[in-house]
Amino acid sequence: MPKTLVIVGAGPGLGMGVARAFGGHGFRVGLVARSEATLGGMVDELAGLGVAAAAFPADIRDRDALADALSTAEDRLGPIDVLEYSPSPTGPITDAAQTTVASALAQFELHVLGAVTAVGHLLPQMRDRGAGTLLLTTGVSSVIPAPFLANVGLAMAGLRNWAHTLHAELRPLGIHAATMTIASGVIPGDKIADPDVIGARYYNLYQHPHRAEEVIGDLNAFRDLVAKLAVGAADHR
């Protein structure tokens, strides 16, 4: 039987790159995000490429709605073999000293609690099968502290940590958990950051269950940017 990929937080950039990569290898694709109209266009594009795809609209922050969307995807597409979790940050992004409980919680609900909900829903079936893949996407601020991405980095660092602990715990059970760290924009036509190039990297990570993390982009370049901005801020004090 064909395998099934579900993308939670699917969008026309990164999400479609991942969908095309897995769909090109025979996967059925389920797409979960808030915008029904955007998802409909993505399904149509994938259908034009010969990929069996379906949309399951849900607000990721609504944990019951997310679980229901995943259940519906399982009913329509069959057991979910691969979860790819990659919602874009929404809501205010705060500097470190301006981070509040509300701004931190908004990002934590999106990036961490949404992932915990999705993984928690799928993990029992994956345990029963002794197989499955969980690909949890984070950004560069999960690795390199950046004051101007403080509340996002706070959440994404937690998600990255959890992905690594899942990898260690689940690998002996035949389940592959890993994090994809995006240290660049998603740039069509770029040799590293084009959506289809990135999508191929996700598929490659899926094929290597011993690996817990893949990094796309240049961490040192971002580290230099953070240092330069810190110096500039100090000069204006």
Buried (B, 14 or more C-beta within 10 A) or exposed (E): EEBBBBBBBBBBBBBBBBBBBBBBBEBBBBBBBBBEEBBEEBBEBBEEEEBBBBBBBBBBBBBEBBBBBBEBBBEEBBBBBBBBBBBBBEBBBBBBEEBEEEBBBBBBBBBBBBBBBBBEBBBEBBBEEEBBBBBBBBBBBBBBBBBBBBBBBBBBBBBBBBBBEBBEEBBEEEBBBBBBBBBBEBBEEEEEBBBBBBBBBBBEBBEEBEBBBBBBBBBEEBBEBBEEEEEEEEEEE
